[in-house]
Amino acid sequence: MRDDYIKEARKVITDPNILINVVSRRVKQLRHGNRPLVESLEKLNPEDIALREIIEGKISFELGGET
């Protein structure tokens, strides 16, 4: 994963545990055939695509409440 993408994504999702969960869930979706929500001229791995999607506000997350 690219360090610059990680730093930018941490500005959007400040909790590292949540960031890891969001990225890993999105990577699974991409590996199962979901199309990327961002375009790139360079070939990015799924982790970098997920980070770019977070940075560009293409994917969001919700914190689940306890019941």
C-alpha angles and dihedrals in degrees: 000000000000115000093217091056091049092051092049093046090051087062089059099039106027098182107083093207092055091045091054091049094049093047095046092048091049092046089055090051092050092048089052091057106273111147120245115255092215132059124224134182089213127063107257127192117237093259092056091045090054091049092049090050090054093046092050093046094244095131129037136189139211128213111233117232123228117251 
